[in-house]
Amino acid sequence: MVSADECESYSSGSSEDDNVSSSVIPSRFTSGFESVEWQKTIENVVKSVVAIRFAQVASFDCDSALVSEATGFVVDAENGIIMTNRHVVGSGPFCGFAVFDNHEEIDVKPIYRDPVHDFGFLQFNPKDIKYMKVSAITLRPDLAKVGCEIRVVGNDAGEKLSILSGFISRLDRNAPDYGFLTYNDFNTEYIQAAASASGGSSGSPVVNMDGFVVALQAGGSSEASTDFFLPLNRGLRALECVQQGKPITRGTIQCQWLLKPFDECRRLGLTSAAEDKMRTKFPNTIGLLLAETVLPEGPSDGLIEEGDCLLEINGEPISKFIRVDEIFDSSVGEEVELLIQRGGIDRIVKVKINDLHAITPDRYVEVAGASFHNLSYQLARLYAIAAKGVYICEAAGSFKLDGSERKGWILDSVDDIPVPDLDTFIEVMKKIPDCKRIPLRYRHIRDLHSINYTIAYINRHWNDTFRLAIRNDETGLWDFTDLGKPLPEVPLQPQIAKFPDMKLENINCASLVKSFVRVSTSVPIKLDGFPKSRKTAYGLVVDAEKGYVVVSRVVVPNDLCDISITIAESVVIPGKVVFLHPLQNYAIVSYDPSLVIAPIQSATLSTVPLKQGTPVIFMGYNHNLRVVATSTRVTDITAVTIPPNAEIPRYRAINVDAITADTTISGQCGSGVLADEDGTVRALWLTYLGETSHEGHDHEYKLGIDITTLQNVIQQLKNGIIPKLRFLDIEVYAIHMVQARIRGVTEEWIRRVEEDNNEQHQLFNVLRVSSGPSAQLLEEGDILLAVNGKVMTRLADLDIMYDKEEVEVMIVRNKQEMIIKVPTVSTEVHETDRVVSWCGTLLQRPHHAVRQQIKKIHSGVYVVGRTQGSPAFQYSIAPTNFITHVNGQETPDLDKFLEVVSSIPDNTYAKLRIVTFDNVPFACSIKTNYHYFPTGELVKNHETGEWEGYSYKDGKKVSE
């Protein structure tokens, strides 16, 4: 396996004290002692070598957004030019800095990245280096010889400096293949050696004993100690063009060649006469260039075929890629004459040289949460397709397409309008109103035969950015141009929907289909640790007149989302979050009944609690969203404890009695009901979100909840009242009488429990107390005997707390009975109503799940997420961190945090004090980058229920 030696992530815990001194050659990278000559050479070279820490801040072309480190070296001290790899500079937006051997740090900007070959240039201001004299290393590609002893001096495996030794073994290796949908060099020879470089060494100079750079470290094999170096012929020519202020012309005929040995060339039709001629002309060559891939609609299409052997260009015999590049680069826009041999027959073809830069994208568009650019030559060459079309470089937001792939998609049409290029796509998107549902036609680059269709919901109210980014090599930034605000949402007109006839054994339950609607949620920002951006399940209509639907909170985690209600699998209308239960895993959403003409029925809800053994009809929707039903019985009704998620706290149901049914199909259904023979609903069947497995999968539980526990909330909604519940902020679990007796519960209380609940003799033990008022009064391990004088033997006995600001709780603690008054907390306190974005961090007040799982809330500034390629990612600010101080100023809440960071200029360092979820404090620095990651916030207006966006410009809050 071959891999690029790129991007080794580093953590804030790494210490620069471990970096190797420039005057010492580490023995672990050399065999024995270096000669005096090598020591002197390396002492001079390391002064020009830099460690590059960088971020590719947006997905672009073959590169995903990432944070990493690599190596570079100064090739022009006067102009501050550093050479490194193309896969370090990247084809998209880049920001980073270089660290010299004396630990001086300097900002760098990209000024060139080659469209094909793995080299590029960064630039710094030499005047900003104060404590050392910067010197350049000379490029000498002509000195790369087989057997030449070399040293790779660079940032290997995260070390700031390492020296790896080796000998050049080959000069004529084809470019290594790093895999699909990633950057690959081609149409060049590579140099091979054994030096065992690894991640972080990308861009290292390969020097000979005289201190000249003979090649550039690029990649290596992960299965052998083999390294691949890029020849510097094109790099030297590009450097000279930069130094002279000339454009770096690059030509192509859109044909990939491979160097094939003579024996293989013969099998593909090379004649003996041609072989004799070429061997005589090039006695040291092992083979010739054969056409490997010819791009459709390119200059070579129809003229060159795969397997053709290249003999001459413009009458000059050719055996090396280097000479091909030289001719093409100097002939852009002109015709060249190629002599090829196909099946033993010589053919002369005239091919026009294209501008390689013209088919290398240097701009992209952001809209509806996704990013797009014209398909690149790099990707087109990998899959032998024409270098045209709209490529989705970040398939997210409204364009998060079907399947798990996030890259590799080519967009063919939008709203049934073909989009052959980026300019057409921009014009089409300008005419699409917000909230419109449109068809998309698209293909994956690895399977172009399969045409895919989907319906996209255009979201430009949460993701309101619609801008064009164009690369600017003068500033090193990508300049943004606003492409306009979305057209207003088009008012919906009533539509007719007809429910299909269900062939179920029980006709009354079959009619329940008219009480189910499909609820889909699109989450633009993953608040509260919620892992999914999209979720779908069925909900039960409990009030068809007002459009109220009950659904699992796995589907509706919060109200910063878009809700879609699908009726009879025919009509889609918008929904709205009405109520979120803080504990019992259900939400209530609403839709406008006037927008659909359909025989939707309010489900008939039972007022009698279920009991174990009760016969019921199970009716649910399986993973294919198909209705299944069967007769069964309630097997158990018991208090369950859904495990908390240890990685990132998130909402989970607590203090609920869960119902299980005696049927295997219940485990296949994420939503449904348990009903009587007459169709009366006795329980909801819901999905409960649990912990994350070691493999990264979210565990989901399928359980029932008695419909009577929802009756109070549903009735208030029917009466036009939005419930505002209060609750004891504790989690409990059931214990049997034997445990209660041993832990100090008296015989009198044992008898009272047995008399109160004949079916289950149990009490409840406090498992967790959330940080807050309850934590000052209740403790883990307390046994609850009674709440407001009522013996507590069922979790339903806690429901008395919902409308009380304080409850009287009788407990047993350390075998002592006591009565304490415990304040309840408001649901509104624990629902997130504000989120702040700063330098790629997503910040909010610690939500309820955090308060459940941690004893001390260190700050009101809690990191719930971060953006790939952002400063937050680069400087290791992780989800579940608390930011307690910024530049020495305490930040107890989001208001104070915004006040402090608003005064921090762009591209400057800020010092943060952070406390981890495990109560470990540490300090770190972060460099602001407002160009790509501006400060902003979303705030819920409690009067209107709407979320309002704000941005910060020049430290001032601006309404969007």
MARGU-851212 format. One record per residue (C-alpha): residue in three letters; x, y, z. Coordinates in pm, whole numbers, plus 50000, padded with zeros to 5 digits. Example, Ala and Ser with C-alpha at 12.3 -4.5 7.8 and 13.67 -1.06 7.14 Angstrom:
2
ala512304955050780/ser513674989450714/
// end
This chain:
960
met500005000050000/val501255034649911/ser500435066150104/ala501295102750086/asp503455113850377/glu501045141350462/cys499125156050743/glu500025141851074/ser497595155851330/tyr499095169451645/ser497585175651986/ser497865204152229/gly499585180752470/ser502705175952258/ser505855191952388/glu508385210352178/asp511025201252435/asp511175167752252/asn512225184251926/val515675175251801/ser518335202351825/ser519725214651498/ser523275206751609/val522585170751706/ile521885142151469/pro519565118051652/ser521065083451658/arg517685066851617/phe517555080351260/thr521105071451158/ser523235040451160/gly526415046251355/phe528075080351349/glu527785105251065/ser530945116350891/val532255151150954/glu531165161050602/trp527585149950661/gln527435166751000/lys528525199750849/thr526055196250561/ile523145189150790/glu524025217751024/asn523705241050727/val520595225050580/val518485224850897/lys518635262750914/ser516535263450599/val514095235950692/val510775245450851/ala507945226651015/ile504645236550854/arg501465235451059/phe498475242050843/ala494795238150779/gln493005231750455/val489935250050573/ala487375237350322/ser486855205650122/phe487995211549766/asp488725188649473/cys490415157249610/asp491125171949953/ser488835171250254/ala489065198850511/leu491795189150755/val494405200851001/ser497915187350976/glu501625193450968/ala504375188350716/thr507815200850616/gly509165227250382/phe512455243950306/val513515278450197/val514445280749830/asp514565318849807/ala515595337250123/glu515265371949973/asn511655366949863/gly510735343150146/ile509745313549927/ile509335278950078/met508975247349872/thr506775218849994/asn504335193749849/arg501255202049648/his499205179949878/val500325202650164/val499615235949993/gly496405219849869/ser494195229649581/gly491705247949804/pro491775273950084/phe494885271450301/cys496115288650613/gly499165280050819/phe502465289850965/ala506055277950954/val508375272051248/phe512105276351187/asp514815256651361/asn515255283751627/his511485281551702/glu510575314051535/glu507055312051395/ile506035329751079/asp502785331350881/val502895316650533/lys500595320650237/pro500285298649927/ile501485314049603/tyr501545283449376/arg500455247449371/asp501135226749063/pro498015213448892/val499535178648856/his502925174149017/asp503365172049391/phe505065204949464/gly503995239949558/phe505295272149711/leu504495291150027/gln505705326150101/phe506625344750420/asn507945379450496/pro511705376150556/lys511675408550759/asp509585391251025/ile512445367451109/lys514365384751387/tyr516675360051554/met518355340951274/lys519675346250927/val517505328650674/ser519385310150405/ala518125291350101/ile519015256849973/thr519875252849607/leu517805229749388/arg519925206149178/pro517715180349008/asp520615170548782/leu522525155749080/ala519955128549152/lys521815096649054/val521355059949130/gly523545050949427/cys523695086749551/glu523745088249931/ile521055111650059/arg519515125050377/val515855134250423/val515785163550663/gly512345171250792/asn509435169651030/asp509105131951051/ala506395115051261/gly505595147251444/glu509185155751535/lys510215191251452/leu513485178251308/ser514655143951204/ile517305131350967/leu516675099450775/ser519405083550566/gly519245063150246/phe520505057249894/ile518745064449568/ser517875031449406/arg515745041749106/leu515145072748895/asp512455059048670/arg509575047848889/asn506045056948785/ala504265080749021/pro502865062649327/asp499135055949350/tyr497615068849675/gly494135055349611/phe490755066749484/leu489235101149531/thr492505115149655/tyr495345134749503/asn497695114949278/asp500655127249081/phe501065114548725/asn502975119848401/thr506315121448577/glu509055098348689/tyr509605093949061/ile512805086649246/gln512845056849480/ala514925051749794/ala514755034050131/ala514525060150408/ser511405049950610/ala509905084650631/ser506395088050773/gly503595112650835/gly504775148450870/ser507785144150641/ser505925155950332/gly507855183850170/ser511215174750321/pro514315182550116/val516295152749994/val519905164850007/asn523235150949897/met526485154150088/asp527195187849931/gly523955202150074/phe522105204849743/val518455194849720/val518255167049463/ala514595157349515/leu511465163949719/gln510025138949967/ala506465130449856/gly505225096349967/gly506075061650077/ser504935026050110/ser503205016050432/glu504214979850377/ala507934985050315/ser510625010350402/thr510425025750057/asp510125062849990/phe509195081649678/phe510775114749585/leu509615139449323/pro512235151049070/leu512745188749087/asn512985197448718/arg509505212748700/gly509845227049051/leu513045245248960/arg511495259148644/ala508415270948840/leu510625287449103/glu512525306348836/cys509255318448684/val508105331249023/gln511415348649084/gln511275365248743/gly507605374748775/lys506625352948480/pro503495331448458/ile504085294448517/thr502665280248198/arg501535244048213/gly500385224547909/thr498445192447864/ile496855170847599/gln494665153847862/cys496375120547824/gln498035100848101/trp501195082148011/leu502965054648202/leu506555043748171/lys506425007448061/pro509414983948022/phe510414973047673/asp509104937647715/glu505614950847788/cys505874975947505/arg506664947047269/arg503574928247384/leu501494959347308/gly502864961946953/leu506254979546964/thr508254967946663/ser511834955346688/ala513014983246461/ala511495009846683/glu512904993146993/asp516394991446839/lys516195028246749/met515055039147094/arg517525017047281/thr520345031047069/lys519205066647129/phe518635061147503/pro520995033147615/asn520125037647983/thr516365037047950/ile514325006348051/gly511245013947843/leu508995039447678/leu505885060147751/leu502575043147676/ala499175059947676/glu497255048247981/thr494175070947992/val492795093847722/leu490135117847847/pro486965120347640/glu486485153847467/gly490105163247536/pro492715172547274/ser493895136447246/asp490435121247212/gly490165103246877/leu493865108246804/ile495555087647073/glu494365054447208/glu495215035347522/gly498315013847457/asp499825037447201/cys503595040247240/leu505075075247224/leu508225077247010/glu508695113746913/ile507345148846971/asn508025174146694/gly510565150146548/glu512475146646876/pro512775111247020/ile511165109047365/ser511795084947650/lys511275106147962/phe508385125348116/ile510635154648194/arg511125163147829/val507385159047758/asp506605184748028/glu509185208847889/ile507685207347539/phe504055209547649/asp504655237747896/ser506315258947629/ser503645251747367/val500335261147535/gly497805270447267/glu499965255846989/glu499925222946803/val502585196446847/glu503275166546629/leu503425132746799/leu504815100946648/ile503115071246809/gln503165034446732/arg499925014846751/gly499914977746679/gly503264980246505/ile502175008646275/asp503635043646302/arg501125071846319/ile501685109246321/val499045129946502/lys498835167146559/val497455176846898/lys496705211347036/ile498165218547379/asn495565229447637/asp496235252347930/leu496415229348231/his495485257548468/ala492215262648277/ile490975228048374/thr492145231248734/pro489415247548948/asp490325279349134/arg486865288849260/tyr483935272949437/val480395281649543/glu478785277249884/val475015274749893/ala472435257150113/gly475185242550330/ala477105225550046/ser480045234849821/phe480505230549446/his483115236349175/asn483825225548821/leu485115190048792/ser488905190148795/tyr491305173648554/gln492735155248853/leu489435137448927/ala488445133448562/arg491745116248487/leu491255091548774/tyr488015079148620/ala488655085648249/ile485785110048202/ala485555144048040/ala486905172448252/lys483595190448283/gly480535191248505/val479615203748853/tyr481385185149131/ile479985185649486/cys483115189949694/glu481145191550022/ala477925171550007/ala476145185950308/gly473125206750403/ser470405205050139/phe472745185049916/lys473565157350161/leu472805130349909/asp471655094749958/gly474245070250087/ser477225073850316/glu479595089850062/arg480375126350129/lys482485132049820/gly482635119649465/trp479235132649349/ile478665149349013/leu475515170148983/asp473715166948648/ser470545187148699/val468825209048958/asp465045212948952/asp465115193948620/ile467425220148467/pro470795206948340/val473835222248512/pro476835214448287/asp479105239648461/leu479405261048771/asp478135293048610/thr474925276148502/phe474505261048848/ile474805295649007/glu472115310048783/val469755281048851/met470215283749228/lys469475321149221/lys465965313549094/ile465055287049352/pro463035300349648/asp463835291450005/cys462115260250142/lys461335246849796/arg461595209549732/ile463325202249405/pro464485171149219/leu468215164949180/arg469835142248927/tyr473335131149013/arg475925103548973/his478885091049168/ile482205093748993/arg483005057349070/asp479705045248922/leu478735068348640/his476385042448492/ser473965045848784/ile471745076648764/asn470445087949101/tyr467455109649181/thr466435125649508/ile464285153849636/ala466225181749804/tyr464735206350048/ile466495239449980/asn467395254150316/arg468665289750289/his467255302850615/trp469605283450845/asn472345280850582/asp471925315350432/thr475385317450276/phe475395319449896/arg478795331149786/leu481505325549530/ala485085320149650/ile487935328249410/arg491585320749480/asn493845350849518/asp497525341749500/glu498535377249586/thr496985376149932/gly496965338449977/leu493255340250062/trp490115331549872/asp488015362349805/phe484305358849870/thr481565374849660/asp477975374349785/leu475645359949523/gly472425372949672/lys469715365449921/pro467225337249860/leu463915343349698/pro461095343049953/glu459315310950032/val456375304149801/pro453085299949994/leu451765264349980/gln448395255649838/pro446165227949978/gln446835193749830/ile444815161949823/ala446155129649973/lys444555095249990/phe445645068650236/pro446175033850089/asp443915005850201/met445764983550446/lys445034946350435/leu445354939250806/glu443514911750989/asn442024936451234/ile440004962351043/asn439954986951333/cys443724986951356/ala443964990050979/ser442155023251007/leu444915035151243/val447035040850933/lys445075073050890/ser446465084851224/phe450095080951126/val452235106250941/arg455905105350857/val457985130851046/ser461385140750902/thr463835164051069/ser466745182950917/val469175196651176/pro471445224451044/ile473575225951360/lys474155196251586/leu473245211151922/asp473215192652253/gly475545165252129/phe472935151351889/pro474745128751637/lys472475129951331/ser471695157851088/arg468665140050945/lys466185116151101/thr462845101450998/ala460165081551182/tyr456405079351204/gly454385099751447/leu450875095251582/val448255122151513/val446595129851847/asp444605160051729/ala443805161351358/glu441865193851395/lys444895212751527/gly447515190951358/tyr449315177451667/val451625147551621/val453535127951887/val456955114651782/ser460195102651943/arg462775128252055/val465315108151861/val463665124351558/val463165158951710/pro466125166051941/asn465515203651969/asp463635231351793/leu466545244651589/cys465535223251295/asp463235219850996/ile460295196151032/ser458585179850735/ile455315161050769/thr454515135750495/ile450875125350477/ala449785093050308/glu453225091650142/ser451825117549903/val451875152950039/val454735170050224/ile454015200750437/pro456125219250693/gly455875211851062/lys456805230251378/val458065219351718/val455415225651985/phe456625206652290/leu459705187352399/his459385164952704/pro462525168352919/leu462525132153038/gln460195108452858/asn461575107552505/tyr458685122652314/ala458065154852130/ile454925170251990/val455045187651654/ser452265204351459/tyr451285210551100/asp448715232650932/pro445665210350859/ser444425235250598/leu447355226150373/val446185190650313/ile442865175450216/ala442985140150351/pro440945117950586/ile443425121550873/gln441995108451198/ser442855116751556/ala443895084651728/thr441615072952008/leu443715072952324/ser443105050552622/thr442725064852972/val443465031553144/pro447125022253211/leu448384989953058/lys449184959953273/gln451554931053224/gly449954903253020/thr447364925352851/pro446594913052495/val447254940152235/ile447744945251863/phe451274956351778/met451304979151476/gly454534995251366/tyr456685008051082/asn459804987751007/his463164999550869/asn461645000450520/leu458905023250658/arg456334996450586/val453394988350814/val453534955250999/ala451064942751258/thr450514912451479/ser448584901551787/thr450724899452099/arg450814905752474/val452564930152701/thr455454910352845/asp456764935753092/ile456364970953223/thr459404981653416/ala461655011053491/val464565011353250/thr467875029353256/ile469085040252912/pro472895041452934/pro474385076352898/asn476725083452613/ala480235084952753/glu481795102452452/ile479535132852416/pro476545137752650/arg473215139952470/tyr469535137252542/arg468265103952668/ala465085092552834/ile465185088853213/asn462675079253482/val460365060953243/asp458475028253267/ala459195009952944/ile456844984752786/thr457984953852597/ala455854931252379/asp455994894052303/thr456784896851934/thr459984897051731/ile458764923651491/ser458774949651770/gly462564950351754/gln462404958051383/cys460124988251421/gly461285022451528/ser457785036751561/gly454265023851610/val451605016951873/leu450134990252094/ala446334990552054/asp443214972652164/glu441074952551923/asp438874982951866/gly441835004451762/thr442195023452091/val445855032652139/arg447265019552466/ala450945027852418/leu453345044952181/trp456225024852037/leu459315047052016/thr463035046451944/tyr465265056252236/leu468785068852168/gly471405052152386/glu475155049952407/thr477755048852128/ser479495015552074/his483265011352045/glu482765008851668/gly481125043151668/his477555031251612/asp474715047451805/his472765021552000/glu469005025251972/tyr466395008752191/lys462845001252078/leu460405003652369/gly456845013652447/ile455515041452668/asp452005040852814/ile449775065952637/thr448225076652967/thr451505093253068/leu451015117652777/gln447385125752845/asn447955156353060/val450265172952805/ile448005164152512/gln444955177852690/gln446675210852767/leu447615214552400/lys444055207452292/asn442985234952530/gly445385259152367/ile447985257952646/ile451665250952580/pro452775229952879/lys455625244253084/leu456685215153297/arg458845215253605/phe460655184453728/leu462995170353989/asp466385170253823/ile467345135153928/glu467595100753772/val466335070753966/tyr466275033053930/ala464165006154093/ile465384984854386/his463754954354538/met462634951154896/val465614930254998/gln467944958854903/ala465684984455065/arg465524964755390/ile469314960655410/arg469834997755342/gly467625008955628/val464035010555506/thr461825001355800/glu459344972655809/glu456534997955828/trp457555012755494/ile458044978055346/arg454424969955433/arg453185003055287/val455014996054961/glu453574961054935/glu450074974054997/asp450405002854751/asn451644982254456/asn450584945954445/glu452254939854107/gln455744953354175/his457214956554522/gln459834982954459/leu461245016054568/phe463515039754384/asn467125048554444/val468695081054327/leu471215072054057/arg472255106953947/val471615142154065/ser472125168853802/ser474225198653891/gly471865225854014/pro469415231054301/ser468685193954350/ala472385186054389/gln472505206854705/leu469755186354872/leu469515151354724/glu472445127454696/glu473215096654491/gly472105066554691/asp469105082954857/ile466065059954861/leu462815077954780/leu459955067655006/ala457295093554928/val456735125154725/asn454335150454874/gly453085123355111/lys452385097454836/val454305064554861/met456485062154553/thr456315027254408/arg455785036854044/leu457615061753827/ala454215076753747/asp454135088354109/leu456775114154012/asp454345130953772/ile453055151454062/met456155173154025/tyr455305187553682/asp453265217153805/lys454985224054139/glu457905246854211/glu458845226054514/val458065190854635/glu458445174254973/val460485142654947/met460865116355218/ile464075096755181/val466315071755354/arg469945082555364/asn472525062455553/lys469665043055718/gln468125075355845/glu464685087655742/met464385124555662/ile462085148655486/ile463535175355259/lys461945201255036/val463465200654691/pro462885227754427/thr461965216454079/val463505231053766/ser461795244953460/thr461975227153126/glu462805260352962/val465975263253168/his467415231753015/glu466385236252652/thr469105252752445/asp468125287152316/arg471465300752200/val474485288852007/val477695307851927/ser480245300551655/trp483785313551704/cys486865302851508/gly485215270051417/thr484035261551769/leu480335256451833/leu479515269252181/gln476405267452393/arg475335267252753/pro475895232552906/his472715213752822/his470735190053040/ala472685158552951/val475925175653053/arg474435185653387/gln473255150053437/gln476705135153383/ile479045159553553/lys479235171653910/lys480665206053845/ile479855229453560/his483135247553509/ser481745274453282/gly478655284653090/val480745282352771/tyr480565246252658/val482105232952334/val479545211052160/gly481225208751821/arg483975220851592/thr484475224651220/gln486985204251023/gly489945225250913/ser489155253051161/pro491405269351422/ala489425250351685/phe490465217951520/gln494025229251462/tyr494555239551823/ser492765209251970/ile489705225252125/ala487455195052151/pro483755188852214/thr482885185852586/asn485555211652678/phe484625241552896/ile486265274952815/thr486725292353148/his489055321253054/val490115340152743/asn493295360952765/gly493135358453142/gln489565371253164/glu486975348253314/thr484175337853079/pro481375324253300/asp478755326953026/leu478315333052654/asp477705370252697/lys481045375552866/phe482765352652620/leu481495372652322/glu482455405052493/val486035392952535/val486595376652196/ser485015405652007/ser488045426552098/ile490565400851967/pro491845411151622/asp491955387351329/asn495025365551275/thr496255370151633/tyr496715345751915/ala494375342652210/lys495145323052523/leu492405300252650/arg492035282352978/ile490065250652924/val488735223753154/thr487955189653009/phe484865169453088/asp487085148653317/asn487935179953521/val491465183753382/pro492435220253325/phe494915230853061/ala495955261852873/cys496165265052497/ser496525291652234/ile494405296551925/lys494985318851625/thr491875336751509/asn490765333351149/tyr487695354651090/his488045353950712/tyr486995317650691/phe485485313151037/pro483665345051142/thr481965349751479/gly478215345651481/glu475315333851691/leu471775321051673/val469395331951950/lys465855319852007/asn463255347052043/his460985333152315/glu458155356652225/thr457925345251863/gly459545311151900/glu461805319251604/trp465605317651591/glu467405349551494/gly470915351751350/tyr473635376951433/ser477165382351311/tyr480055402151456/lys481935426751241/asp484685448451385/gly483615436651729/lys480025448451685/lys476915426951681/val474985428951354/ser471555414151286/glu471385392250979/
// end
